[in-house]
């Protein structure tokens, strides 16, 4: 029994390590998906909602250092959040409202009308009476804390969208919105608890996004300007919403949120900045940039401290009423072009407009690097402890000691930027670019020799294995070239429509085409075999002959049989993968748009999980047809043989054997891939991996 449990756990570890998502997003944290709403009780404790199509509610009690997902998997985003005190709150989304009374430790689904809508805002005047508004002209009300919601207004397929609701008492309230936000905004008020509504919209107004009331008479609404660049909507009332006065602040085209901490002091959230008033909204002269874009909502925990959330996972915080802001979980939100690491902790990334960032914790957080001068840098390459940075002034910054010291080297001026850079060792390196440009150094970059080809080439990618052997992609002709003499001469390897390539060693290499075809060579590119078609163009990266990845925009496929089969894809929303870097065969990073960084750590490998026992031999491996098991001990006995695939499913089982110490069976009906064989002997259990080609 103990052996059976041990075997089961062993196989479970094996399957989990190779079938689960390998790439874990570490920046931005906790998500890259759009955030819609936020509420904080204090600087430390708060909630965020959103997370794309598969919504989530997340909670922190340490100011965003760590987050706990409290509710997810409903198949739709959570777009609104409201807490009436530090424990009780509601969250709304697609045809749903959820309720908690214990800070989100448990969320319960509430009974809502079965019509089409998305809840955009929720407001409770006390623990029992509340309202919810949303798209399709939707208004709902509850008088029992949400146990039951009554539909007051709804029109399926309506273009009318309520975006915000606010009440000053149980009878008097205001709801605002527009025709899908942008055009023909409206303000509606009620004096009977939301049963009936009156339109009090100012003339020629555009969509409104937020309404707040400071007291029973004084209120504010903000929203979008028109599609023709009209100023963003900002109106206030001093008579409970009966009449509204328009205010114009500069030429801003939209306001997302507005909040007053008292009668005099208020804040408007713009797309990338905030505007402050200290005189009750008479003037809004103080403007501060927040260092982020497409922010949606504000949440104040006191008169000076607030959080804001927005698209692509942006979370920012201010403790001085918006005069300065810091990122929470995201060091920057721009596109990462190149990423590389000197060790498990220290790395560099080129992002945005020629900006260099440094990490000292494996990519979880980044700081703008101001120590390395002579920018602007546009290309980064790291090989072991050596690093290289190309700038726009035809120069290289070089380090040989993991980034502790850098030296500046001049490179030959080129009419356009070099497309790729590779150093084979400390001395030998190559630069390539458009118009057939190819440069070589054999003294570590001090001097460069011209190895250029004809000007009809556009060289975009280099891959050298040693001083002599290398490959280069010509993007103009979409061909792959090879040299065996250090770049003195080049030959076309005979592949067309080439998009990417990667070589494991002098013989084994892979290439992809713009048609999504993957090719493999085992003889240094003399011949190529089409091994699969993945339909869409992408790039490949392998860490050995069997384990590799195919990167296609924001999707990653992986293989454990040398590209013969590709496993379930891993999809990342709101990004495209631009760069991959492996420190060794066990630890790697990918990076892309919106500050996206993910890492995989192969702490368990096939060799760790599967015992290639010295008790038995399994051959041939890889195998096409018959595979044989042979015991080293002539007196040993084979008792049982089972074969599993990577999903843990038993493929075949043998229990009767013509010979006691040798057995052969046929695998020609198996799909190509990696399998695990369990060979049970009299006194031992053996797990052996084998590959069917």
C-alpha positions as semicolon CSV with decimal commas, in nm:
position;residue;x (nm);y (nm);z (nm)
1;X;0,000;0,000;0,000
2;X;0,281;0,240;0,085
3;X;0,446;0,170;-0,250
4;X;0,119;0,242;-0,430
5;X;0,078;0,577;-0,254
6;X;0,442;0,666;-0,321
7;X;0,402;0,586;-0,689
8;X;0,082;0,789;-0,711
9;X;0,247;1,092;-0,551
10;X;0,547;1,054;-0,776
11;X;0,334;1,046;-1,087
12;X;0,123;1,335;-0,957
13;X;0,433;1,549;-0,912
14;X;0,548;1,453;-1,258
15;X;0,219;1,540;-1,425
16;X;0,168;1,863;-1,232
17;X;0,515;1,990;-1,306
18;X;0,467;1,945;-1,679
19;X;0,099;2,018;-1,737
20;X;0,038;2,326;-1,526
21;X;0,103;2,681;-1,637
22;X;0,476;2,726;-1,612
23;X;0,497;3,102;-1,653
24;X;0,392;3,301;-1,349
25;X;0,335;3,674;-1,384
26;X;0,543;3,866;-1,130
27;X;0,508;4,221;-1,266
28;X;0,278;4,405;-1,248
29;X;0,140;4,260;-0,927
30;X;-0,124;4,133;-0,865
31;X;-0,263;4,155;-1,220
32;X;-0,220;4,303;-1,565
33;X;-0,591;4,296;-1,638
34;X;-0,820;4,596;-1,618
35;X;-0,930;4,716;-1,275
36;X;-1,269;4,883;-1,243
37;X;-1,323;4,986;-0,882
38;X;-1,146;5,023;-0,549
39;X;-1,228;5,068;-0,180
40;X;-0,986;5,113;0,110
41;X;-1,080;5,129;0,478
42;X;-0,730;5,242;0,570
43;X;-0,393;5,273;0,405
44;X;-0,335;4,902;0,471
45;X;-0,674;4,740;0,411
46;X;-0,866;4,749;0,086
47;X;-1,025;4,574;-0,214
48;X;-0,996;4,601;-0,591
49;X;-1,230;4,461;-0,857
50;X;-1,208;4,388;-1,225
51;X;-0,964;4,147;-1,386
52;X;-1,083;4,120;-1,743
53;X;-1,339;3,869;-1,863
54;X;-1,287;3,630;-1,573
55;X;-1,352;3,868;-1,288
56;X;-1,200;3,875;-0,942
57;X;-1,226;4,058;-0,612
58;X;-0,890;4,089;-0,439
59;X;-0,807;4,196;-0,086
60;X;-0,496;4,334;0,085
61;X;-0,422;4,415;0,447
62;X;-0,062;4,528;0,396
63;X;-0,105;4,825;0,159
64;X;-0,082;4,614;-0,153
65;X;0,236;4,423;-0,073
66;X;0,034;4,101;-0,101
67;X;-0,312;4,032;-0,237
68;X;-0,563;3,755;-0,173
69;X;-0,822;3,663;-0,436
70;X;-1,149;3,640;-0,246
71;X;-1,388;3,576;-0,535
72;X;-1,322;3,473;-0,896
73;X;-1,421;3,231;-1,168
74;X;-1,762;3,382;-1,245
75;X;-1,674;3,435;-1,612
76;X;-1,731;3,810;-1,612
77;X;-1,567;4,120;-1,462
78;X;-1,672;4,282;-1,136
79;X;-1,728;4,645;-1,226
80;X;-1,847;4,807;-0,904
81;X;-1,773;4,797;-0,532
82;X;-1,932;4,962;-0,229
83;X;-1,861;4,921;0,144
84;X;-2,086;5,082;0,401
85;X;-1,845;5,011;0,688
86;X;-1,519;4,824;0,739
87;X;-1,689;4,483;0,725
88;X;-1,997;4,496;0,501
89;X;-1,986;4,551;0,127
90;X;-2,135;4,471;-0,211
91;X;-1,980;4,400;-0,551
92;X;-2,160;4,408;-0,884
93;X;-2,093;4,280;-1,232
94;X;-2,264;4,100;-1,519
95;X;-2,612;4,006;-1,392
96;X;-2,485;3,963;-1,039
97;X;-2,444;4,131;-0,700
98;X;-2,235;3,974;-0,423
99;X;-2,247;4,059;-0,053
100;X;-2,006;4,023;0,240
101;X;-2,036;4,100;0,611
102;X;-1,690;3,974;0,713
103;X;-1,446;4,178;0,503
104;X;-1,478;3,945;0,208
105;X;-1,376;3,626;0,384
106;X;-1,705;3,499;0,245
107;X;-1,910;3,644;-0,041
108;X;-2,269;3,539;-0,101
109;X;-2,457;3,578;-0,426
110;X;-2,774;3,786;-0,392
111;X;-3,107;3,740;-0,567
112;X;-3,120;3,973;-0,868
113;X;-3,363;4,009;-1,163
114;X;-3,287;3,785;-1,459
115;X;-3,244;4,046;-1,730
116;X;-2,939;4,167;-1,922
117;X;-2,727;4,432;-1,751
118;X;-2,386;4,509;-1,606
119;X;-2,388;4,682;-1,268
120;X;-2,176;4,997;-1,300
121;X;-2,231;5,142;-0,951
122;X;-2,381;5,050;-0,613
123;X;-2,479;5,286;-0,330
124;X;-2,628;5,213;0,013
125;X;-2,768;5,483;0,240
126;X;-2,775;5,239;0,533
127;X;-2,736;4,865;0,589
128;X;-3,076;4,788;0,434
129;X;-3,158;5,041;0,165
130;X;-2,947;5,054;-0,149
131;X;-2,952;5,104;-0,526
132;X;-2,763;4,959;-0,820
133;X;-2,738;5,108;-1,170
134;X;-2,584;4,993;-1,497
135;X;-2,609;4,941;-1,868
136;X;-2,932;4,875;-2,058
137;X;-3,100;5,162;-1,872
138;X;-3,088;4,962;-1,547
139;X;-3,186;5,079;-1,197
140;X;-3,252;4,836;-0,910
141;X;-3,337;4,886;-0,543
142;X;-3,325;4,680;-0,223
143;X;-3,474;4,744;0,121
144;X;-3,339;4,432;0,292
145;X;-2,964;4,463;0,244
146;X;-2,975;4,297;-0,096
147;X;-3,152;3,975;-0,005
148;X;-3,397;4,082;-0,274
149;X;-3,351;4,340;-0,549
150;X;-3,643;4,504;-0,727
151;X;-3,602;4,606;-1,090
152;X;-3,719;4,966;-1,131
153;X;-3,594;5,031;-1,481
154;X;-3,437;4,818;-1,760
155;X;-3,443;4,806;-2,138
156;X;-3,270;4,515;-2,309
157;X;-3,027;4,624;-2,581
158;X;-3,068;4,986;-2,475
159;X;-2,778;5,224;-2,543
160;X;-2,857;5,413;-2,222
161;X;-2,594;5,350;-1,957
162;X;-2,615;5,459;-1,595
163;X;-2,262;5,495;-1,460
164;X;-2,309;5,634;-1,106
165;X;-2,571;5,678;-0,835
166;X;-2,575;5,871;-0,505
167;X;-2,840;5,938;-0,238
168;X;-2,849;6,196;0,041
169;X;-3,129;6,019;0,229
170;X;-3,373;5,735;0,161
171;X;-3,589;5,953;-0,064
172;X;-3,354;6,190;-0,247
173;X;-3,103;6,064;-0,500
174;X;-2,930;6,128;-0,830
175;X;-2,815;5,896;-1,112
176;X;-2,602;5,995;-1,411
177;X;-2,478;5,841;-1,734
178;X;-2,500;5,872;-2,106
179;X;-2,561;5,690;-2,427
180;X;-2,274;5,447;-2,381
181;X;-2,091;5,728;-2,200
182;X;-1,985;5,956;-2,481
183;X;-2,287;6,128;-2,628
184;X;-2,602;6,281;-2,486
185;X;-2,529;6,265;-2,117
186;X;-2,808;6,282;-1,863
187;X;-2,867;6,365;-1,495
188;X;-3,177;6,222;-1,328
189;X;-3,309;6,283;-0,977
190;X;-3,566;6,112;-0,756
191;X;-3,760;6,231;-0,452
192;X;-3,946;5,908;-0,378
193;X;-3,662;5,668;-0,308
194;X;-3,592;5,583;-0,671
195;X;-3,939;5,469;-0,777
196;X;-3,971;5,752;-1,028
197;X;-3,702;5,971;-1,186
198;X;-3,698;6,319;-1,342
199;X;-3,455;6,427;-1,613
200;X;-3,273;6,747;-1,506
201;X;-2,990;6,727;-1,762
202;X;-2,820;7,049;-1,869
203;X;-2,853;7,125;-2,241
204;X;-2,597;6,984;-2,486
205;X;-2,410;6,776;-2,229
206;X;-2,204;6,463;-2,286
207;X;-2,173;6,139;-2,092
208;X;-2,128;6,154;-1,714
209;X;-1,915;5,908;-1,517
210;X;-1,962;6,006;-1,151
211;X;-2,202;6,183;-0,916
212;X;-2,137;6,275;-0,551
213;X;-2,324;6,485;-0,294
214;X;-2,142;6,665;-0,013
215;X;-2,470;6,741;0,167
216;X;-2,839;6,740;0,087
217;X;-2,808;7,039;-0,148
218;X;-2,450;7,044;-0,281
219;X;-2,346;6,795;-0,543
220;X;-2,105;6,744;-0,833
221;X;-2,105;6,543;-1,155
222;X;-1,815;6,486;-1,395
223;X;-1,771;6,307;-1,725
224;X;-1,655;6,311;-2,085
225;X;-1,625;6,583;-2,341
226;X;-1,761;6,534;-2,689
227;X;-1,596;6,339;-2,968
228;X;-1,498;6,669;-3,130
229;X;-1,264;6,761;-2,843
230;X;-1,511;6,958;-2,631
231;X;-1,410;7,018;-2,267
232;X;-1,486;6,745;-2,016
233;X;-1,816;6,774;-1,830
234;X;-1,805;6,923;-1,477
235;X;-2,122;7,057;-1,316
236;X;-2,236;7,137;-0,964
237;X;-2,569;7,195;-0,794
238;X;-2,659;7,386;-0,479
239;X;-3,032;7,306;-0,477
240;X;-3,034;6,929;-0,447
241;X;-2,995;6,865;-0,819
242;X;-3,280;7,074;-0,959
243;X;-3,039;7,299;-1,151
244;X;-2,676;7,258;-1,254
245;X;-2,392;7,501;-1,330
246;X;-2,118;7,403;-1,575
247;X;-1,745;7,454;-1,499
248;X;-1,464;7,436;-1,756
249;X;-1,114;7,335;-1,648
250;X;-0,869;7,382;-1,934
251;X;-0,908;7,164;-2,241
252;X;-0,934;6,824;-2,073
253;X;-1,153;6,579;-2,263
254;X;-1,265;6,348;-1,981
255;X;-1,297;6,322;-1,606
256;X;-1,329;5,976;-1,451
257;X;-1,404;6,040;-1,085
258;X;-1,458;6,320;-0,832
259;X;-1,436;6,327;-0,453
260;X;-1,464;6,590;-0,180
261;X;-1,301;6,530;0,158
262;X;-1,488;6,832;0,303
263;X;-1,691;7,130;0,182
264;X;-1,385;7,307;0,044
265;X;-1,132;7,044;-0,063
266;X;-1,193;6,816;-0,356
267;X;-1,018;6,616;-0,629
268;X;-1,104;6,533;-0,989
269;X;-0,941;6,230;-1,152
270;X;-0,836;6,292;-1,510
271;X;-0,697;6,022;-1,737
272;X;-0,338;6,082;-1,620
273;X;-0,357;6,359;-1,360
274;X;-0,564;6,503;-1,077
275;X;-0,702;6,854;-1,026
276;X;-0,753;6,998;-0,677
277;X;-0,977;7,266;-0,536
278;X;-0,941;7,429;-0,195
279;X;-1,235;7,670;-0,225
280;X;-1,534;7,447;-0,280
281;X;-1,487;7,414;-0,656
282;X;-1,471;7,783;-0,745
283;X;-1,126;7,716;-0,894
284;X;-0,932;7,398;-0,972
285;X;-0,587;7,545;-1,021
286;X;-0,366;7,274;-0,869
287;X;-0,288;6,998;-1,123
288;X;-0,060;6,703;-1,052
289;X;0,047;6,425;-1,289
290;X;0,002;6,080;-1,142
291;X;0,249;5,883;-1,356
292;X;-0,017;5,651;-1,495
293;X;-0,281;5,646;-1,767
294;X;-0,644;5,533;-1,808
295;X;-0,720;5,546;-1,436
296;X;-1,084;5,487;-1,345
297;X;-1,167;5,528;-0,977
298;X;-1,055;5,692;-0,652
299;X;-1,088;5,572;-0,293
300;X;-0,996;5,794;0,004
301;X;-0,916;5,641;0,342
302;X;-0,878;5,983;0,511
303;X;-0,856;6,350;0,415
304;X;-0,513;6,311;0,254
305;X;-0,469;5,947;0,158
306;X;-0,620;5,780;-0,146
307;X;-0,578;5,498;-0,393
308;X;-0,664;5,492;-0,762
309;X;-0,701;5,196;-0,999
310;X;-0,723;5,169;-1,375
311;X;-0,654;4,967;-1,684
312;X;-0,376;4,708;-1,723
313;X;-0,359;4,650;-1,349
314;X;-0,252;5,000;-1,250
315;X;-0,274;5,075;-0,876
316;X;-0,135;5,404;-0,741
317;X;-0,138;5,571;-0,401
318;X;-0,104;5,922;-0,261
319;X;-0,065;6,026;0,103
320;X;-0,057;6,403;0,041
321;X;-0,389;6,469;-0,131
322;X;-0,265;6,388;-0,479
323;X;0,046;6,605;-0,487
324;X;0,269;6,298;-0,526
325;X;0,192;5,938;-0,623
326;X;0,363;5,602;-0,594
327;X;0,300;5,282;-0,783
328;X;0,164;4,983;-0,595
329;X;0,288;4,655;-0,743
330;X;0,397;4,808;-1,072
331;X;0,727;4,987;-1,127
332;X;0,642;5,098;-1,480
333;X;0,373;5,029;-1,736
334;X;0,552;5,071;-2,066
335;X;0,656;4,813;-2,325
336;X;0,962;4,603;-2,241
337;X;1,175;4,541;-2,549
338;X;1,466;4,346;-2,396
339;X;1,519;4,174;-2,064
340;X;1,826;3,996;-1,923
341;X;1,969;3,871;-1,594
342;X;2,320;3,835;-1,452
343;X;2,196;3,598;-1,181
344;X;1,867;3,497;-1,017
345;X;1,819;3,843;-0,866
346;X;1,998;4,112;-1,069
347;X;1,874;4,204;-1,413
348;X;1,809;4,483;-1,660
349;X;1,520;4,574;-1,887
350;X;1,488;4,824;-2,171
351;X;1,140;4,974;-2,174
352;X;0,943;5,270;-2,303
353;X;1,140;5,536;-2,484
354;X;1,502;5,418;-2,441
355;X;1,473;5,384;-2,062
356;X;1,684;5,135;-1,867
357;X;1,544;4,968;-1,555
358;X;1,719;4,753;-1,297
359;X;1,587;4,481;-1,065
360;X;1,753;4,328;-0,761
361;X;1,478;4,083;-0,668
362;X;1,437;3,868;-0,978
363;X;1,202;4,100;-1,165
364;X;0,931;4,160;-0,905
365;X;1,012;4,531;-0,881
366;X;1,220;4,767;-1,096
367;X;1,390;5,103;-1,058
368;X;1,490;5,347;-1,329
369;X;1,867;5,312;-1,370
370;X;2,037;5,650;-1,345
371;X;2,389;5,515;-1,282
372;X;2,456;5,401;-1,638
373;X;2,506;5,709;-1,853
374;X;2,551;5,758;-2,226
375;X;2,192;5,662;-2,318
376;X;1,955;5,646;-2,500
377;X;1,975;5,265;-2,510
378;X;1,768;5,061;-2,752
379;X;1,920;4,710;-2,738
380;X;2,024;4,497;-2,439
381;X;2,211;4,167;-2,439
382;X;2,341;3,971;-2,139
383;X;2,563;3,662;-2,157
384;X;2,659;3,528;-1,816
385;X;2,833;3,807;-1,623
386;X;2,886;4,011;-1,940
387;X;2,633;4,269;-2,054
388;X;2,604;4,501;-2,353
389;X;2,390;4,807;-2,418
390;X;2,361;4,970;-2,761
391;X;2,275;5,340;-2,768
392;X;2,154;5,571;-3,042
393;X;2,494;5,741;-3,068
394;X;2,673;5,435;-3,214
395;X;2,823;5,331;-2,883
396;X;2,824;5,022;-2,660
397;X;2,822;5,017;-2,283
398;X;2,992;4,695;-2,171
399;X;3,026;4,516;-1,838
400;X;3,226;4,203;-1,761
401;X;3,141;4,170;-1,392
402;X;2,763;4,147;-1,370
403;X;2,694;4,517;-1,406
404;X;2,920;4,645;-1,127
405;X;3,137;4,840;-1,372
406;X;3,071;4,959;-1,725
407;X;3,296;5,089;-2,001
408;X;3,198;5,291;-2,308
409;X;3,309;5,168;-2,650
410;X;3,258;5,327;-2,990
411;X;3,116;5,116;-3,272
412;X;3,109;5,192;-3,646
413;X;2,847;5,450;-3,734
414;X;2,550;5,307;-3,921
415;X;2,283;5,493;-4,118
416;X;2,017;5,298;-3,927
417;X;2,013;5,128;-3,589
418;X;2,179;4,790;-3,560
419;X;1,916;4,517;-3,531
420;X;2,105;4,260;-3,324
421;X;2,421;4,213;-3,119
422;X;2,586;3,893;-2,998
423;X;2,912;3,816;-2,822
424;X;3,030;3,456;-2,843
425;X;3,289;3,515;-2,571
426;X;3,471;3,809;-2,412
427;X;3,651;3,887;-2,737
428;X;3,441;3,781;-3,037
429;X;3,118;3,964;-3,115
430;X;2,892;4,056;-3,406
431;X;2,660;4,341;-3,504
432;X;2,405;4,320;-3,786
433;X;2,150;4,549;-3,945
434;X;1,973;4,671;-4,255
435;X;2,136;4,710;-4,598
436;X;2,347;4,398;-4,543
437;X;2,546;4,548;-4,254
438;X;2,758;4,300;-4,054
439;X;3,043;4,397;-3,819
440;X;3,278;4,170;-3,623
441;X;3,514;4,229;-3,332
442;X;3,781;3,995;-3,195
443;X;3,911;4,228;-2,923
444;X;3,602;4,269;-2,708
445;X;3,452;4,557;-2,904
446;X;3,749;4,792;-2,919
447;X;3,780;4,760;-3,297
448;X;3,536;4,629;-3,555
449;X;3,590;4,467;-3,896
450;X;3,342;4,513;-4,179
451;X;3,189;4,181;-4,292
452;X;2,890;4,335;-4,468
453;X;2,705;4,166;-4,752
454;X;2,512;4,324;-5,038
455;X;2,271;4,604;-4,952
456;X;1,956;4,409;-5,046
457;X;1,973;4,221;-4,712
458;X;1,808;4,322;-4,384
459;X;1,972;4,122;-4,107
460;X;1,755;4,112;-3,795
461;X;1,875;3,821;-3,582
462;X;2,210;3,656;-3,499
463;X;2,283;3,318;-3,342
464;X;2,648;3,210;-3,306
465;X;2,754;2,897;-3,118
466;X;3,129;2,964;-3,137
467;X;3,382;3,182;-3,315
468;X;3,310;3,020;-3,651
469;X;2,960;2,871;-3,661
470;X;2,659;3,096;-3,678
471;X;2,327;3,175;-3,843
472;X;2,156;3,500;-3,940
473;X;1,804;3,586;-4,058
474;X;1,763;3,808;-4,365
475;X;1,420;3,961;-4,320
476;X;1,411;4,119;-4,667
477;X;1,426;3,778;-4,831
478;X;1,290;3,586;-4,528
479;X;1,576;3,338;-4,549
480;X;1,822;3,184;-4,305
481;X;2,195;3,215;-4,374
482;X;2,479;3,009;-4,223
483;X;2,851;3,068;-4,179
484;X;3,122;2,821;-4,077
485;X;3,415;3,060;-4,101
486;X;3,327;3,337;-3,858
487;X;3,122;3,546;-4,102
488;X;3,367;3,554;-4,395
489;X;3,117;3,367;-4,614
490;X;2,748;3,285;-4,585
491;X;2,523;3,023;-4,744
492;X;2,146;3,002;-4,771
493;X;2,028;2,693;-4,577
494;X;1,729;2,643;-4,805
495;X;1,439;2,757;-4,587
496;X;1,192;3,021;-4,707
497;X;0,958;3,258;-4,524
498;X;1,176;3,232;-4,208
499;X;1,065;3,430;-3,904
500;X;1,280;3,300;-3,614
501;X;1,545;3,040;-3,536
502;X;1,718;2,884;-3,236
503;X;2,002;2,630;-3,217
504;X;2,069;2,396;-2,924
505;X;2,413;2,289;-3,042
506;X;2,611;2,256;-3,362
507;X;2,362;2,008;-3,508
508;X;2,018;2,056;-3,356
509;X;1,821;2,367;-3,440
510;X;1,467;2,495;-3,493
511;X;1,314;2,756;-3,721
512;X;0,967;2,904;-3,764
513;X;0,800;3,067;-4,062
514;X;0,549;3,345;-4,106
515;X;0,298;3,073;-4,185
516;X;0,332;2,915;-3,840
517;X;0,537;2,615;-3,956
518;X;0,805;2,476;-3,722
519;X;1,110;2,309;-3,877
520;X;1,386;2,107;-3,710
521;X;1,736;2,015;-3,822
522;X;1,966;1,754;-3,671
523;X;2,259;1,809;-3,907
524;X;2,345;2,176;-3,863
525;X;2,093;2,297;-4,118
526;X;2,195;2,078;-4,411
527;X;1,840;1,938;-4,417
528;X;1,523;2,049;-4,242
529;X;1,214;1,852;-4,138
530;X;0,871;2,008;-4,099
531;X;0,762;1,887;-3,753
532;X;0,437;2,078;-3,696
533;X;0,214;2,365;-3,808
534;X;0,084;2,607;-3,543
535;X;-0,111;2,825;-3,790
536;X;0,000;3,163;-3,657
537;X;0,351;3,313;-3,681
538;X;0,565;3,302;-3,369
539;X;0,915;3,250;-3,232
540;X;1,082;2,949;-3,071
541;X;1,318;2,906;-2,780
542;X;1,457;2,573;-2,657
543;X;1,661;2,490;-2,348
544;X;1,750;2,142;-2,473
545;X;1,661;1,905;-2,754
546;X;1,318;1,831;-2,609
547;X;1,196;2,124;-2,399
548;X;1,098;2,447;-2,572
549;X;0,838;2,720;-2,621
550;X;0,658;2,883;-2,909
551;X;0,571;3,250;-2,848
552;X;0,286;3,393;-3,050
553;X;0,189;3,748;-2,950
554;X;0,032;3,694;-2,605
555;X;0,016;3,313;-2,619
556;X;0,278;3,055;-2,522
557;X;0,286;2,691;-2,634
558;X;0,531;2,441;-2,491
559;X;0,679;2,109;-2,601
560;X;0,860;1,826;-2,421
561;X;0,928;1,608;-2,722
562;X;1,139;1,833;-2,940
563;X;0,850;2,009;-3,110
564;X;0,663;1,703;-3,234
565;X;0,368;1,796;-3,017
566;X;0,280;2,121;-2,843
567;X;0,092;2,128;-2,517
568;X;-0,199;2,348;-2,404
569;X;-0,132;2,714;-2,455
570;X;-0,090;2,975;-2,182
571;X;-0,261;3,304;-2,262
572;X;-0,173;3,645;-2,118
573;X;-0,429;3,925;-2,157
574;X;-0,330;4,286;-2,229
575;X;0,025;4,214;-2,341
576;X;0,238;4,087;-2,627
577;X;0,557;3,899;-2,546
578;X;0,864;4,084;-2,675
579;X;1,162;3,924;-2,504
580;X;1,273;3,595;-2,346
581;X;1,581;3,525;-2,137
582;X;1,703;3,205;-1,969
583;X;1,969;3,223;-1,701
584;X;2,017;2,847;-1,726
585;X;1,807;2,541;-1,806
586;X;1,600;2,592;-1,492
587;X;1,514;2,961;-1,467
588;X;1,385;3,201;-1,729
589;X;1,185;3,521;-1,784
590;X;0,955;3,657;-2,053
591;X;0,859;4,024;-2,086
592;X;0,635;4,241;-2,301
593;X;0,383;4,523;-2,318
594;X;0,250;4,717;-2,018
595;X;0,545;4,625;-1,798
596;X;0,465;4,254;-1,818
597;X;0,723;4,017;-1,667
598;X;0,671;3,645;-1,598
599;X;0,913;3,383;-1,475
600;X;0,934;3,006;-1,479
601;X;1,145;2,808;-1,237
602;X;1,209;2,444;-1,320
603;X;1,278;2,338;-0,964
604;X;1,158;1,991;-1,070
605;X;1,289;1,844;-1,395
606;X;1,221;1,514;-1,566
607;X;1,552;1,380;-1,439
608;X;1,452;1,471;-1,083
609;X;1,108;1,316;-1,101
610;X;1,174;0,999;-1,299
611;X;1,424;0,743;-1,181
612;X;1,618;0,621;-1,483
613;X;1,712;0,317;-1,278
614;X;2,036;0,122;-1,305
615;X;1,825;-0,185;-1,216
616;X;1,673;-0,203;-1,564
617;X;1,741;-0,085;-1,918
618;X;1,478;0,052;-2,156
619;X;1,577;0,074;-2,523
620;X;1,571;0,211;-2,783
621;X;1,487;0,555;-2,646
622;X;1,356;0,751;-2,837
623;X;1,154;0,472;-2,999
624;X;0,946;0,431;-3,315
625;X;0,809;0,077;-3,288
626;X;0,925;-0,184;-3,035
627;X;1,064;-0,089;-2,694
628;X;1,235;-0,344;-2,471
629;X;1,276;-0,372;-2,093
630;X;1,571;-0,572;-1,971
631;X;1,670;-0,649;-1,611
632;X;2,034;-0,624;-1,514
633;X;1,981;-0,890;-1,249
634;X;1,926;-1,223;-1,427
635;X;1,743;-1,355;-1,123
636;X;1,502;-1,061;-1,107
637;X;1,137;-1,084;-1,210
638;X;0,911;-0,835;-1,388
639;X;0,577;-0,833;-1,210
640;X;0,386;-0,546;-1,372
641;X;0,432;-0,278;-1,642
642;X;0,215;0,033;-1,684
643;X;0,258;0,328;-1,921
644;X;0,121;0,678;-1,848
645;X;0,104;0,993;-2,061
646;X;0,185;1,342;-1,930
647;X;-0,175;1,392;-1,823
648;X;-0,143;1,097;-1,584
649;X;-0,371;0,872;-1,790
650;X;-0,282;0,503;-1,808
651;X;-0,217;0,412;-2,172
652;X;-0,143;0,042;-2,144
653;X;-0,099;-0,228;-1,876
654;X;0,086;-0,562;-1,887
655;X;0,079;-0,829;-1,618
656;X;0,172;-1,151;-1,801
657;X;0,528;-1,193;-1,927
658;X;0,674;-1,474;-2,142
659;X;1,014;-1,412;-1,987
660;X;1,075;-1,312;-1,626
661;X;1,361;-1,063;-1,683
662;X;1,292;-0,924;-2,031
663;X;0,988;-0,780;-2,205
664;X;0,917;-0,606;-2,535
665;X;0,606;-0,427;-2,659
666;X;0,506;-0,211;-2,957
667;X;0,438;0,166;-2,934
668;X;0,370;0,245;-3,301
669;X;0,007;0,328;-3,214
670;X;0,114;0,584;-2,949
671;X;0,104;0,953;-3,029
672;X;0,444;1,121;-3,045
673;X;0,551;1,257;-2,709
674;X;0,694;1,179;-2,367
675;X;0,564;0,888;-2,158
676;X;0,636;0,746;-1,814
677;X;0,676;0,371;-1,768
678;X;0,623;0,210;-1,429
679;X;0,808;-0,120;-1,410
680;X;0,728;-0,316;-1,095
681;X;0,981;-0,580;-0,990
682;X;0,973;-0,818;-0,699
683;X;1,162;-0,584;-0,470
684;X;1,149;-0,240;-0,633
685;X;0,946;0,008;-0,836
686;X;1,108;0,185;-1,132
687;X;0,988;0,493;-1,319
688;X;1,148;0,546;-1,659
689;X;1,072;0,818;-1,912
690;X;1,079;0,738;-2,282
691;X;1,001;0,931;-2,598
692;X;0,790;0,808;-2,887
693;X;0,882;0,971;-3,216
